[in-house]
Amino acid sequence: MASQSIAAAPPAPPAPGAPGRSAWHRAGQALFYLAAVVFAGLFLFPIVWAVLRSLQGSSADVTPPTLSTLIHLTLANYTGLLGTGTSLWHYAGNSLIAALGTAMLTSVVSTLAGYGLARLRFPGAALAFIIILAPFMIPFQAMLTSLFTVLVWLHLANSLPGLILVYSTFQLPFCVYIMRNSFASVPKEIEDAALVDGSSTMSVLGRVMVPLVMPGIVTVVLFAFVFAWNEFLAALMLLSSDSRMTLPVALNNLATGLYGRVDFGKLDAGAVVAMVPCLVLFLILQRAYVRGITAGALK
């Protein structure tokens, strides 16, 4: 009877590290990597497709893609885009000035404002933070007419500095929010220790706090740069001189031919050229950007 009961007992589960568990672990890793590749392909497909279409003829966007069009690639769209009467690099330089100016001004102001709202105690601090966030509810496109009037009064109409001020004004609510949460995530004891050692408030901010909140600053810089680099409507409405046009406006003008005909080939090539700086900047700063977004979300 004892031998029968022993024979009928269920088998013991495999110990940790046994072959059965190792097989499940490898299967789980394979599924994870497969899902990662699939999702990466979904995100990269629009970029790859834009590059392929830019290397085809100008009529590629209005005809169904075939194997021959995907194999026979040409640089005609790029040479035609760069060979126009007005240099494309001039417009790219205007966009670069506007984007860098917006990123610098927004990062400086939002860092100072975020530090003040997170660390300094003054009457009405909560109300001031709510007022700063209020422009979130107002699309800036609805205020372009009023903004143009203000820029004329300030003698900044039809100028890149005026465009930088407009961009920075509407980037500040989100950027101040990010920086306030970044400063609030730093332990107060670190700042107190620096103040006890005799450092001033500005010295603590520059030497102690800024290095600790660098992911938030990188997030602000990237967000402001990408917005200013890609923005179209405000630049179209607030700039009237052709020499001051930014790259998105210039691409729209260059891609339009006779009787309103759109040259999709040049437009695709221009879109690929325009996305390169944003992609390069993001790839360089992506680690700090992800940490900054996570910190802002959790706080």
ROPAVEX-123013 format. One record per residue (C-alpha): x, y, z; residue in one letter. Coordinates in steps of 0.25 Angstrom, whole numbers, padded with zeros to 4 digits, always signed. Example, Ala and Ser with C-alpha at 12.3 -4.5 7.8 and 13.67 -1.06 7.14 Angstrom:
2
+0049-0018+0031A;+0055-0004+0029S;
# end
This chain:
299
+0000+0000+0000M;+0011+0009+0003A;+0018+0007-0010S;+0004+0010-0017Q;+0002+0023-0010S;+0016+0027-0013I;+0014+0024-0028A;+0001+0032-0028A;+0007+0044-0022A;+0007+0056-0032P;+0021+0060-0037P;+0028+0071-0029A;+0029+0085-0036P;+0042+0088-0043P;+0052+0095-0034A;+0056+0109-0037P;+0066+0109-0049G;+0061+0096-0054A;+0060+0094-0069P;+0045+0096-0069G;+0045+0109-0063R;+0057+0113-0071S;+0049+0110-0084A;+0037+0119-0079W;+0047+0130-0076H;+0053+0129-0090R;+0039+0129-0096A;+0036+0141-0088G;+0048+0149-0093Q;+0046+0145-0107A;+0031+0150-0107L;+0036+0163-0100F;+0047+0165-0111Y;+0037+0162-0122L;+0027+0172-0116A;+0038+0182-0115A;+0042+0180-0130V;+0027+0181-0135V;+0024+0194-0127F;+0038+0200-0131A;+0034+0197-0146G;+0021+0203-0144L;+0027+0216-0139F;+0038+0216-0149L;+0030+0213-0161F;+0025+0227-0164P;+0039+0232-0164I;+0044+0221-0173V;+0032+0223-0182W;+0035+0238-0183A;+0049+0236-0187V;+0045+0226-0198L;+0035+0235-0204R;+0045+0247-0204S;+0054+0238-0212L;+0043+0235-0223Q;+0038+0244-0234G;+0029+0256-0231S;+0017+0249-0235S;+0019+0237-0225A;+0009+0243-0215D;-0003+0243-0225V;+0000+0229-0230T;-0001+0215-0223P;+0013+0210-0219P;+0019+0199-0227T;+0031+0190-0226L;+0038+0198-0237S;+0036+0212-0231T;+0041+0206-0217L;+0054+0201-0224I;+0057+0212-0234H;+0061+0223-0225L;+0066+0237-0229T;+0071+0250-0222L;+0064+0259-0232A;+0054+0264-0221N;+0066+0268-0212Y;+0074+0274-0224T;+0061+0282-0228G;+0059+0287-0214L;+0073+0292-0212L;+0074+0297-0226G;+0063+0307-0224T;+0065+0322-0226G;+0065+0325-0211T;+0074+0317-0202S;+0067+0307-0194L;+0079+0308-0183W;+0075+0323-0181H;+0061+0319-0177Y;+0067+0307-0168A;+0076+0318-0162G;+0064+0326-0158N;+0057+0314-0152S;+0069+0311-0144L;+0070+0325-0139I;+0056+0324-0135A;+0057+0310-0129A;+0070+0313-0121L;+0065+0326-0116G;+0052+0320-0111T;+0059+0309-0104A;+0069+0318-0097M;+0058+0328-0093L;+0048+0318-0089T;+0058+0309-0081S;+0064+0321-0073V;+0050+0327-0069V;+0044+0314-0066S;+0056+0310-0057T;+0055+0323-0049L;+0040+0322-0048A;+0040+0307-0045G;+0050+0309-0034Y;+0042+0321-0028G;+0029+0314-0028L;+0035+0301-0022A;+0044+0307-0012R;+0041+0321-0008L;+0029+0323+0001R;+0021+0336-0002F;+0006+0340-0001P;-0001+0336-0014G;+0009+0325-0019A;-0002+0315-0022A;-0011+0326-0029L;+0001+0330-0037A;+0004+0316-0041F;-0011+0314-0046I;-0010+0327-0054I;+0002+0323-0060I;-0004+0310-0064L;-0017+0317-0069A;-0012+0319-0084P;-0012+0304-0085F;-0027+0306-0088M;-0026+0316-0099I;-0020+0312-0112P;-0010+0322-0117F;-0016+0322-0131Q;-0028+0329-0125A;-0020+0341-0121M;-0011+0343-0133L;-0018+0356-0137T;-0016+0362-0123S;-0002+0357-0122L;+0001+0364-0136F;-0004+0377-0130T;+0004+0376-0118V;+0017+0373-0126L;+0014+0385-0135V;+0013+0394-0122W;+0026+0388-0117L;+0033+0390-0131H;+0035+0375-0132L;+0026+0372-0143A;+0032+0364-0155N;+0044+0360-0147S;+0050+0348-0142L;+0052+0354-0127P;+0037+0356-0127G;+0034+0342-0132L;+0043+0337-0121I;+0035+0345-0111L;+0022+0339-0116V;+0027+0325-0116Y;+0033+0326-0102S;+0020+0332-0096T;+0012+0320-0100F;+0023+0310-0096Q;+0025+0315-0082L;+0012+0309-0075P;+0016+0295-0078F;+0031+0297-0076C;+0029+0304-0063V;+0020+0292-0059Y;+0031+0283-0062I;+0042+0291-0055M;+0034+0293-0042R;+0032+0278-0041N;+0046+0276-0044S;+0051+0285-0032F;+0040+0280-0023A;+0046+0266-0025S;+0059+0270-0019V;+0060+0268-0004P;+0060+0281+0003K;+0072+0276+0012E;+0081+0278+0001I;+0078+0293-0001E;+0078+0295+0014D;+0092+0289+0015A;+0097+0299+0004A;+0090+0311+0011L;+0097+0307+0024V;+0110+0307+0018D;+0108+0321+0014G;+0103+0321+0000S;+0094+0331-0006S;+0080+0327-0012T;+0085+0329-0026M;+0098+0322-0023S;+0090+0310-0018V;+0081+0310-0030L;+0093+0311-0040G;+0103+0302-0033R;+0094+0292-0026V;+0080+0291-0031M;+0082+0293-0046V;+0091+0280-0047P;+0081+0272-0040L;+0069+0277-0049V;+0077+0276-0062M;+0067+0265-0067P;+0056+0275-0066G;+0063+0286-0072I;+0067+0277-0084V;+0052+0273-0085T;+0048+0288-0086V;+0059+0291-0096V;+0055+0279-0105L;+0040+0283-0104F;+0042+0297-0107A;+0052+0295-0119F;+0043+0285-0126V;+0031+0293-0125F;+0038+0306-0130A;+0045+0298-0141W;+0032+0292-0146N;+0022+0303-0144E;+0015+0309-0156F;+0003+0317-0154L;+0009+0328-0145A;+0021+0329-0154A;+0012+0331-0166L;+0003+0341-0159M;+0014+0349-0152L;+0025+0350-0162L;+0023+0358-0175S;+0037+0359-0181S;+0041+0347-0189D;+0056+0348-0184S;+0051+0345-0170R;+0042+0333-0173M;+0044+0321-0165T;+0046+0307-0171L;+0032+0302-0170P;+0026+0314-0177V;+0037+0314-0188A;+0035+0299-0191L;+0020+0302-0193N;+0024+0313-0203N;+0034+0305-0210L;+0025+0293-0212A;+0014+0301-0218T;+0015+0302-0233G;+0007+0308-0245L;-0008+0309-0242Y;-0007+0304-0228G;-0001+0291-0232R;+0007+0284-0220V;+0020+0278-0223D;+0019+0266-0213F;+0033+0261-0217G;+0039+0274-0212K;+0030+0275-0200L;+0034+0261-0196D;+0049+0264-0197A;+0047+0277-0189G;+0040+0269-0178A;+0051+0259-0177V;+0061+0271-0177V;+0053+0278-0166A;+0052+0266-0157M;+0067+0263-0157V;+0071+0273-0146P;+0059+0269-0137C;+0063+0254-0138L;+0078+0257-0135V;+0075+0266-0123L;+0065+0256-0117F;+0075+0244-0119L;+0086+0252-0112I;+0077+0256-0100L;+0067+0245-0100Q;+0071+0239-0086R;+0070+0252-0079A;+0057+0255-0087Y;+0051+0242-0082V;+0055+0244-0068R;+0050+0259-0068G;+0036+0255-0073I;+0035+0243-0063T;+0039+0253-0051A;+0029+0263-0056G;+0018+0253-0057A;+0020+0246-0044L;+0020+0259-0036K;
# end
